[in-house]
Amino acid sequence: MPRRRIEKTRADELLDELLEDYQGPEAILGKDGLLKQLSKRLVERALQAELSHHLEQEHCSV
């Protein structure tokens, strides 16, 4: 059975770009690896968005 070809998304393209310089598991999974950096930035942005939303609602209800 032939495999269906999956279209590349923007996320796939970005991941390919990030992994271009891959130099082993430590570069991705290590103490200061890519996964840790991405996780940290994702959480920071989510928290910032939540705080902005909360402050916006507080401002509108005054």
C-alpha positions, 0 to 999 in steps of 0.5 A, a space after each residue: 500500500 503506497 504511503 500518502 504524501 503529507 504536505 509540509 506545514 510552516 511548523 515543519 519548515 521551521 523545525 527543519 530550519 532549526 535542526 539544520 545544524 543538528 550535532 547530536 542528541 545533546 544539541 536537542 535534548 541536553 541541558 541547554 538544548 533546543 527542546 529546553 529553549 523552545 519550551 521556555 519560550 513557549 511558556 513565557 509567551 503563553 504566560 505573557 498572553 494570559 497576563 495581557 488578556 487578564 489586564 485587558 479584561 480588568 481595564 475594561 471592567 473598570 
